[in-house]
Amino acid sequence: MRTALQALIVAAGLALAAPVAAEDLLLHGGPIYTGDAVVQALAVKDGKVAYVGGIEAARAAAPGARDIDLKGAAAYPGFVDSHAHLAGIGFREMTLNLEGTESIEALVARLNAWAADNPGSDVISGAGWIETHWPEKRFPSRADLDRAAPDRPVVLTRADGHALVANTAMLKLAGITAQTAAPAGGQILKDAKGEPDGMLIDNAMALVRAKVPPPSAAAQAEAVRRGARVYASRGWTGLHDMSVGADEVAIQQDLAARGELPVRIDNYMSQAAAQKVLAEGPSQDPTGLVRVRGVKLFMDGALGSRGAALLAPYSDAEGTGLIVTPRETVDAILAKARKSGAQMAVHAIGDRGNRVILDAYQQAFADDPAALKAARWRVEHAQIVAPEDLPRFAQMGVVASMQPSHAIGDLYFAPARLGPERLKGAYAWESLLKSGAVVAGGSDAPVEKGDPLVEFYAAAYRHDLKGFAGPDWHLDEAVTRAQALEMLTRGSAYAGFRETELGRLAVGRDADISVFSVDLMSAPFADIAKAHAVMTIVGGKVVYQAAP
């Protein structure tokens, strides 16, 4: 008998494909990187790696296995995105997607076209714009949006998710006027006349989001389904899903129970949905594909919208950013997490934000520092860290969960925001690794595209996708290709307490394998940026295969 949730999922079109079954597999015909060596062949039996080595011995280890000739493609331990937002990735496909918008005029044109194609009185929601490349050299404003949609409320969120622009109709619906006070940890930007200009930063975004109708259960289910399929098609075998609600976990579990979830998911609940994991600790569903590991909090805002909390003022504007969650609130949650074993994952971008959360972690385990190392609490992003704080990650056992693609997007504006001295601790992957810290690689999609090849390229090359990097961009912080691979495989596995199952291709481990069209360990970087996923295998199931 179907549950109500199952009925919604089927109605959303999630049951179009039959569940994928595990198969015995034989991979050969291209380099196979196990994480320890490069081998000729790999055998999979009962969802586990049965053999790695020569082709004839591999055949004997899995007789009758499906023969997969890689035809020169390269196989790796499954790539896992250590920081993404699964439903957001799906909703990006379902709403006004403003990625790649090249100017305010282009944004206005896209909004106008969307409004025309989607008539009605509903709020128009979109996301993905970023102004750092725009010729106008400014944020969009409510006046810009009013030109395209003067009569319908509009909310367009910046790519980083830490700022939005609303039109006049939306501000009116939310009751925001010149007299409206910004909430703690937020800003309402004003025009020359002292009126709200439409830009809301960090906690101030809640003023308009409270007036945006939540997605239906069917739409939420469709977003999770789409996000998971997109990720499998890009070569990810799993992700750490951040700021998750209970409804989304239920959708994931239902998909997994019916054999229709193509990737593994480790969930870190939003503050609003954290009560159960804070009381009971981590859990997993019967399939083992869906786990609830801990809680995601926000310490500060983002660099692009100048909400990242800095120790000294921004170099290109007044202010030092925003602490968006009071320290006393953070401390209370950390105490509960320590008691239950819930794993903490806290967003911190600025050097002040990172210092505050490192201090909070240290205080939470002041009586037993060794227990902090065992807890593997995480800092999400760790983008700008004061040089004196860099060694603290390794000393305290805190995982640096970092997204390499942020560095190749931010290189256009971070030098102006930070100045040359602070760049020494920005996106400092190599320094953190050299200090002994664990760095787990991810993407922060839908803030970024969510492509494992882009993340590998950014980590090992530290240039934008056109091959550009400024003279002050500290290319010495790029990592080796072997380190980049480890960040996206072993690092992610360790960060999610899966290092005995995932992160390497060894006999007895889960057969999670990412296959890409080029050899990441030797191909020119320009070729990596243009490559694609060929096959994705999760627990011995081929969950994605590119068309020939």
N, C-alpha and C positions, 0 to 999 in steps of 0.2 A: 504494500500500500504506500502511495507517495505521500511524503510530508508536504506541508504547504511550501516550504523552501524549495523542495525538489520540483514542485509544479511551476514555481516562478522561474527556476533555472531552465526547465524545459521550454517554457513559454518564451524565454529570452533567446532560445536557439542554441543552448549549450549541449544538447544531446544529438548533434548532427553526425558525429563520428562515433564508431564503435570503440569500446575501450581497447587500448593497445596492450598486447600481451608481450611478456618477456620472451626472448628467444635466445637460443645458443648461437653465438656469433663467432666468426673468425675474421679479424681485420688484418689486412696486409696490403702491400702495394704502395706504401708511402711511409715516411718517417713516423714512428710512434714514440712520443716522448712520455716516459712514465713518471717523470719527476725525479728520477734517479739516474736514468740512462736513456739511450735511444735504441729501440729494438725493431726487429723485422716484422714481428707478428704478435698478435694478442688474441687470446681465446676467452670467451665469455660463456659461462655455464650457470644456469639457475640464478641469473642476475648478478653474479659475482665474477671478478677476474679469476680465471682458472689457470692461465699461463701467460707469461711474457717472455719472448725470446725468439728462437728460430721458427721458421714456417712449418717444418715437418713436425716438430714437437708440439706446436700449437694445434695442428690438425688432430694429432693423437689425443690432446687434452679435451677436445670437444668434438668427437666424431659426429658427423651429420649436421654440423652447425651451418647456419646460413653464411655463405661466403661473401664477404664484402671487400671488393678490390677498391682501395682508396684512389687509385689512378693518379698517384702523385700528391694527393692532398695529405695534410699532416694532422695527426691525432694527438690529443693532450688530455691530461686529467680534466675532469669537468670544470669549466669556468663558472664561478659563483659570484654574483654581484652582491657585495657585502653591504650595500646601502641603496635601496630603491623603494619606490612607492607603486605597488602593483596595480591597484585600482586607478591611480593617477595615470599610469601608462595606458590603461584601457580607455579611460575617459578622454585622453588626448586624441584618441582615434574617433571619438564620438561627439566632440564639441568643437568650437572655433579654435583651430590650431594656428597659433601665430609664430611658430618656429620659423626662423629665417626671414622674418619681416625686416626689410632693409631701411625703412624710414617711417616717420610719422605719417606721411602721405600714403605710404603703402599700407600701414595699419588701418587708416581711415577707409581705404579702398576695400580691404578685406572685410572689415566690419560692415560696410555698406552692402557688399555682395552677400554676406551671410544673412543679414537682416532681410534682404530681398528674397533669398531662397528659403528662409524659415520665418514666414510671416506669423503674426500673432501678438499677444501682449505679454508673453512670458519674459522673464529676465534673460538677457543674452549673456552667457558666460563663455569666456575664452581664456587662454593662457599661452605662455611661451615667448612673449616679446622680451627683447632686451635692447636697450637704447645705446649701448656703449659704442656701436659702429655707426650710429645714425648721423646723417649730415646736420640735423637740427641741433645736435649736442645738448639735448635736454630730455626730461621725462615727458611722456604724453600728458595731456590735461583733459579735464572734463569738456572744455571747449572743443578740443579735437574730436572727441567722441560724439559730441552733440551734432557735429556736421553730418555724421553718418546715420545716427539713430537718435533724433531729438526727443522722440515720444516714448521710447521703451527703455526701461532700466538696463544698464550695461555695466558689467564688471569684468575687467580684463586683468589677469594676474601676471605679474612679471615672471620670467623664467625661473628665478630662484625661489619663488613661492613666498617671499618675504615682503612683497609690496604689491599693490594693485592700483589701478586707476578706474574710477567710476565716473559715469556721466552725471549731468545735472539731475535727471530723473531718478537715478539710483540714490544720489545724495539726499534728494528730497524724500524718497521712500524711507531712507534710514534716519531721517530727521537730523542730518548733519548740517550745521550752520557755522557762521563765524564764531558763535559763542560756545560751540561744543568743545568740551575739554578732551584732550587726548588721554586715553587710559595709560596707566603705568606700563612702560615697555613698548610704547607705540608713539607714532607721530602723525599729525594731520598737517600736510603741507599747505601753505597759503600762497595766494597770489599777491600782487603789489598792493591790492586794496584790502588785504587782510581776510579775504574770503577763501574758503577751501577750494583748492585748484583741482581736486579730484584724486590726488595721490595720497594713499594711506599706507603707512609703514608698520610692519610687524603687528603688534597687538591691536593697533587701530583698525586693522582689516576686519576684525570681528564686528565692528559697528555696521558694516554693510552685509557681511556674510550671514548675519542673523536674519536678514530679510530675503535671502536667496533660498527658494524652496529646495529641500534636500532631494537627491535623486531617488527615484522609485526603487523598490527592491529588485524589480526586473532589470532596471538600468544598472544597478550596482553589480548584479550577477553577471550581466553582459560585460561590464568593464573588467571584472576579474578574469573572465574567460578570455577576453581579447588580450589583456596584458600578459597572461600566461602563455598564450600561443605566440605572441610577438616575441617573447623572451626565448622560447624554445627555437624559434626560427632564426634567431641571431646567434645561437650557439651556447647560450647560458644553460646550465643544467640545474641551477638553483639561484635563489636570491634571499637576502635578508630584508624583509618587508617592514618598513618603518612607519610609525604613527598609525597603527592599525586599529580599527574598531572591531567589536565582537561580531557584528553582522558579516564583515568580510571574512573573518576566520571561519564562520559557519559555512559560507559559500565555498571556500577552499576545501573544507572537510568533506562537503557533499560531493564536489567534483572528484576528490581523491577516492572516496568510497566507491564511486562508479567507474573508476579507472580512467577518468578523463582529465586529470591534472597532469600536465606534461613535465613539470619542474618541481623541485623540492623547495619548500618555503619555511623559513624561520621567521616568526613574527615577533616584533617588538611593539607592544601596545601603546596607544596614545595615553596621555595622562588621564583623560576622561574615562578610558576603558581599562585602566590598570588595576582595578581593585582585586580581581580574581587572582591574577598572577602575583600581585604583591602579597596576597594572603596565603596562597597555596604553592607558589613556585612554578617552575617550568613544567610543561606537559606536552604530549604529542598524541596525534590521532592513531587509530589502529594500523593504518598503512605505513606510518613512519614518514610520510611525505610532508605533513603539516605539523609544525611545532610552534608552541608559544614559549619564547625564551625569556622575555623580560619586558622592559619599559623604555620608551623613547621620550626624552624631555628636551626642551630647548633652553640653552643658557643665554644665547644672544641672537642677533639677527644676521643679515648677510652683508658681505662687503660691497656688492654692487649698489645696493640701496642705502649704504652707509649706516646699516644697523648693527654690523659686527662691532662688538665691544672692544675698544682699543685702550691701551694703557696711557697713550698720549693722543692729542687731537689728530683728526684726519689731516693729511698734508694738503688736501685740496678743498677743505670746507671746515666750518666750525663743528665742534662736538666730538664726542668720543664713542658714539654708538649707544646701543641699548642692551641692558640686562633684562630679558623678557620674563624670566621666572625668578621670583625672589629667593634669595639664598635659604631663608628659613623653610620655604616650601620644598626646595630641593633636598635639604638636610632631612626633613621628615620622611620623604619618599625613600631616600637612601637607607635610612634606618630600617624601614619595612622590608626593603629589598634584601638587605644583608640577612635579616632574620629568616626570610622565606627561601633565599637562594635565587631570587629573580635577578637576571643579568641587566645591568644598567647600560644604556646607550644614550649619551647626552650630546646634543648638537652644540658645538663651540667652534666659532670661526676666527674671531679676533684674539689677539694675544691676551687681552684682559679676560675675555670669555673662557679661554683655555686655562688661564691661571686660576680663575675662580673655581672651575669644576675640578681641576687637579687638587686644589686645596680641599674642596669638599670631599672628594674621594679619600684623600689622606686622613682627614679628620674622622670619617666614618669608620675607618679601620685603625685608628690611632693605637688601640690596645693590641692589635694583632696584624702588623703589616703583611705577614706571609699569607694571611687569609685574603687580602686584597688581590695578591697575585693569582691565587686560586680562583677568585671570583671572575677574573677576566672582564672587568668593567671596561667600557669602551668610550672613547671620545669620537664622535662623528664629525668628520671634516678635518679638524686640527689644522686649519689652513695657514693661520699666522700664529706662530708660537715664539715667544721671547727666547733668544738663544739659551739663556740660563734655565729655561723650563724644558728644553728638548730632552735632556737626560732623564727627566722625571718619569717619562713614559716607561722606559725600560726598568728603572729603579723600582717603580711601583707595580709593574706588571700590567699597566693600562694599555689596551689595544688601541692603536691609531687607525681608525677606519676612515680611509681617505679615497678621494675620487680624482684620479689623474686628469681627466678631461677638464676639470675646473681650472687647472693651471693653463691649459691652452686656450680657454675662453677668456680667462681673467687677465691674461698678459697684456691686453689692450688698455686696461684701466687700472690694474692693481698698482703699477709704479706711481701713478699720480695720487692714488688714494693713500699709499703707504710711505712713499719716499724711499730712497736707496737703503737706508740702514735697516728698516723693518723687513725689506725683501730678503734679508739674510736668513730669516726664519720662516719664510713663506713657501708652502708646498714643498717642505723639506724632507722628501722621501728618503734620499740617500743618507742624510744626517741621522734620521731616526733609525734606519736600518743599521747604520754603523754603530749606533749607541747600544744596539741589542734589542730594540723595540720590535714588536710584531706589527707590521703594517698590512692591513687587510684592504684589498682594492675593490672599488665599486664604481658606480656611475652617478647616483642620485637622480636617475630618470624618474619622472619626466623633465626634471630640470635640465638634464642633458639627454642625448639621444638614447643612451642605454645600449651601446654597442661594445662588446668585449674587445673587438679589434681596435676601436678608437682608444679604449682605456689602456691597452697594451702599448699602442703607438705613443700615447701621451706620456706614459711612465718612462719608457725607454728612450724617447726622442726629445720630448719637451719642446716641440715646435707645434704651431698650429697646423691644420690639415693642408695648408698650402705651402708648408715648409718654412714659415716665418717664426722667428723668435727675436725679441729685442736684445740689445747689447747688455742690458742689465738684468737679464732673466735667469741668471744663475744656472746655466746648463750643467754645472757640476752636481746639481741635485737630481739630474736624470739618473735612472738606475740601469743596471745591465739587463739584457733580455732575460737571463735566468732569474734575476730578482723580480722583474715584471711578471713573469709566469708564476713565480711563487706567491706574489701579492694577490693574484687573482685565483689561486688554487689553494695552496697550503695555508696562506694567510687567512683567507675567508673561512676555510675549514676550521682552523684553530679558533677564530673569533666566534664561531657558532658551536663550539664544543663537538665538532664532528671529525677531528683529525685522525681518529682511528678507523674511520670509514671512508673518508673522502680526502682529496688533495693530492693523492698519488695513485698510480695504477700499479697495484701489487696484488699478488695472489691472495684471495680471500676478501679483498675490499670490494665495495660496491662498484659496479661497472657503470660509472658516470663518465662519459667521454665526449669531448668537444672536438669536432673535425672542421678544419678551416682550409680554404682553397690555396693558401700559401704556407710555406714554412716560416713561422714567426721568428725562428731562431737564426735565420740566415737571409731572408728576403730583404731587399731594399725597403726602407721605411715608406717610401711613396707607394710601393706595391701593397704593403700592409693596410694602408689607409683605404685602398680600393678593393680589398679582398672581401670574402663573404663566408658565412657558415655553409658547410656542405652537409653535415649530419650532426644530430644531437642525440645522444644515447643516455638514458637515465635508468639505472637499475636493470640494465640489459634490454630495455625497451627502446626501439628506435622511434623517438617522439617527433623527429623532424628529419626530412630528407629533401635537399634541394632538387628541383627539376633538372634533368640531364641537360 
